[in-house]
Amino acid sequence: MAVLQTMVTPTMVHIHKETTNQSFIDMHNYLKSKGIQNNDFFLILYDAGLKGIDPRDPNLPQYMKVRIMNECRINYWYFLREVVRIPDQGGQVNAGARYKLHRGNLAMNFLFQINFNMFVEMPRQHGKTVAALCRYLWVYNFATTNSEIMFMHKDHTGSKKNLKQLKDIRDALPSYLQFSSAINSEGKKLKVPNTIVTIQNPFNNNKITTFPSARTKETANNLGRGSTMPMQYYDEFAFMPYNKEVYLAAVPAFSTASQNAKKNRSPFGILLTTTPGDLLTDSGSFAYELRNNATEWREEYYDYTYDKLIGLRDSNPDSTFFKISYTYQQLGSTTEYFNRMVREMNKEWPAIRREVLLEWAETATDCPFSTEDLDVIKSYLKVPIRTLFFGRFGQYQMNIYDDIDTNYPPIIGVDVSGCTYKDASAITVIDSKTTKVGATMNCNFIPADDLAMVIYELVTKYMQNAIVNIETNGGYGSSVVAMLKKTSVKRNLYWEIKDRVIEDRFDGIQMVKQKQKMRVYCLYSTPAVRNRLIEILFERVMYHKDKFIAPILHQEMSGMVTKKNGKVEHSDKSHDDQVFSYLMALYVWYDGHNLAENFGIMKNSLKTDADTELDELSLEDNIESVEKIDPQTLVSYEEGSTMDQVMKFVEENSKFITSTQFKDETRKYEQNKLNAEMMRDSVLRKAYCEAYGLEESMVIDRRNGAFVELPTSVFNEDEFDDVSYDEMYNEDGTISNNHSVLAGNLSSWWDKV
């Protein structure tokens, strides 16, 4: 169960499935359907006597108010589920909508409870700011004493607006839970800060302070060094001026403050919320770097123990953050929401893609792919249907986009990084029948030995027939191959036979290179090979846009550029590791040697994206091209009968035909050959007619000079139905004279036919 930071350890926990907040019940059912065992931690209730009690009832007795107050103090989920109301614009005081739980804010609140740093991106109007403010309101009112929370925004107006919204949520609480004013022992009202820039709780001295944005690097450094709060909230971080300077200066101060809070069992942590920024700006680029370095949140982590979550976080050497990112579809919004946002944002597509679709992609002016092609590729993108976890803490995740028939060898392409210069190691799995992407993994902190372990586990556990092609440039790829060659996965490594120099010797006149044919594993990317890989990529973009499907491929391709020397690669602010792992897999399919003999892959034809579109009938096609079939006119067989199985087999395997079909096709072939070759020769035609007692007029159409089909009786097909091979041929293999048709003066022609 989720770890709770509380001051009291309850002895009993109840699951409040009787709650009237339907969103919490819906989330319980969703997690349960997904196989998550820890699927009801947000329904906990410590005081079972509060079931069915409305904390907003104005007629509550005092003792019940005390019980509710105590439950709020130790149970953050109860506070959200039963107490909080989100004020509506223009609505009544102390009223509003109930807190709506969805996948995004559930992940936020779960990590809030264990004080983990978060990078959160969600589309507009999906409550990422509200989720943060409700958490900080609970901390401010109930969780600790003498602590401070920092609000920062892209400008001071934004942080002050967030503080005002928090006050509005506080004012919508029942009056006995607001704690907005206090009376001292002398009966006088305590004076505490309560302005548009800061507020202080008169009971526990907790404080929330808003910070202005920085206008210069110097002020940014000063702001950062002054951020000594254990809880720091940066809203719209990707648009905050000098966010890098502020953040880097604030980290040391936060580290000290958070350690003190941890000792005192008080909440702490950094929260960055934003929509995607502009990668051409310094602030957007830095936010994107923090985002990519963070450990991606997965819902399977709800089942992790606290120690395992700590191990998962600490296994990432580049970041202490978890990235929480959900699309509007994943948060329960429909196409109606998207269409409404398009209208409200006046069809400003750059803003829509950023604010609604969460796109960070930088499409440079010198991108080798057109915007139209990239948009078509984007239309085919999918969200993962599941995730595979590798590593001791599940820190390496592989996204599965499509189920692959692993009985037919998948192809695994691997691009290996040394975990330096922000490059990542990437794996892409393709279906060798369709060449469509099935799975991807991308990690910028995985060492070579862990990468080898991931490949080993992937092959032995999930894809025993897979072909693995690893780029061996730079030494890191070679070390991964060397490790895998010592395991059973050696048989899965792609290989070719190549000439390799094994000795240079001097013959008295010149140096002679002695070569030997050797088995070379995987692929060393020479300039010629790299050019070929780029050629394959362009071909895929031209004809197979429907097969990319993984968002990371679209994202990396959008950031690729054509350099002045003509080389196509990633820009200074983007990556291409996933693309090249994809190309390593495609190289095997397009240019691989002896795939059938060595790996059992029989290459077939591929449908292009144009073919795929033609397969999908339009409304007009349905009206004009589809006709109804009367079941009464069809011959039916009992389902599963032998005849049914045979007919299905013949239909699905067109290369197999029945003996009757074979006879018909053979006869047509022989007739055509007879007409085309023999009957055009007058001598042969005359001899043929004499041998079978035919008139030449029978085989020549005098009106147009063409040859007509010979009568069936000429072939005497029935004559051979019961003739054995021994009766038809002599011991030496010549045709027996017992069958004049085959032994006449035209027998040599028959042999040719």
Sequence and secondary structure as in RCSB ss.txt:
>XXXX:A:sequence
MAVLQTMVTPTMVHIHKETTNQSFIDMHNYLKSKGIQNNDFFLILYDAGLKGIDPRDPNLPQYMKVRIMNECRIN
YWYFLREVVRIPDQGGQVNAGARYKLHRGNLAMNFLFQINFNMFVEMPRQHGKTVAALCRYLWVYNFATTNSEIM
FMHKDHTGSKKNLKQLKDIRDALPSYLQFSSAINSEGKKLKVPNTIVTIQNPFNNNKITTFPSARTKETANNLGR
GSTMPMQYYDEFAFMPYNKEVYLAAVPAFSTASQNAKKNRSPFGILLTTTPGDLLTDSGSFAYELRNNATEWREE
YYDYTYDKLIGLRDSNPDSTFFKISYTYQQLGSTTEYFNRMVREMNKEWPAIRREVLLEWAETATDCPFSTEDLD
VIKSYLKVPIRTLFFGRFGQYQMNIYDDIDTNYPPIIGVDVSGCTYKDASAITVIDSKTTKVGATMNCNFIPADD
LAMVIYELVTKYMQNAIVNIETNGGYGSSVVAMLKKTSVKRNLYWEIKDRVIEDRFDGIQMVKQKQKMRVYCLYS
TPAVRNRLIEILFERVMYHKDKFIAPILHQEMSGMVTKKNGKVEHSDKSHDDQVFSYLMALYVWYDGHNLAENFG
IMKNSLKTDADTELDELSLEDNIESVEKIDPQTLVSYEEGSTMDQVMKFVEENSKFITSTQFKDETRKYEQNKLN
AEMMRDSVLRKAYCEAYGLEESMVIDRRNGAFVELPTSVFNEDEFDDVSYDEMYNEDGTISNNHSVLAGNLSSWW
DKV
>XXXX:A:secstr
      SS  S  EE TT S HHHHHHHHHHHHTT S   GGGEES GGGTT  TT TT  HHHHHHHHHHHHH 
HHHIIIII EE  TT  TT  EE    HHHHHHHHHHHTT EEEEE  TTS HHHHHHHHHHHIIIII SS EEE
EE SSHHHHHHHHHHHHHHHHTS GGGT    B TTS B    BSSSEEE TTT  EEEEE   SSHHHHHHHHH
T   SEEEEESGGGSTTHHHHHHHHHHHHHHHHHHHHHTT   EEEEEE    TTSHHHHHHHHHHHHSEE  GG
GGGS HHHHHHHHHT TT SEEEEE  TTTTT  HHHHHHHHHHTTT HHHHHHHTS       TT SS HHHHH
HHHHT    SEEEEESTTS EEEEE S   TTS  EEEEE   S TT  EEEEEE TTT  EEEEEEESS  HHH
HHHHHHHHHHHH TT EEEEB TTTHHHHHHHHHTTSGGGGGB EEEEEEEEEEEE SSSEEEEEEEEEEESB  
 HHHHHHHHHHHHHHHHH GGG   HHHHHHHHTEEE TTS EEE TT   HHHHHHHHHHHHHHH SSHHHHH 
        HHHHHHHS  HHHHHHH     GGGS    TT HHHHHHHHHHH TT   HHHHHHHHHHHHHHHII
IIITTSHHHHHHHHHHHT  HHHHEETTTTEE    HHHHTGGGGTT  HHHHB TTS B TT HHHHSTTHHHH
HH 
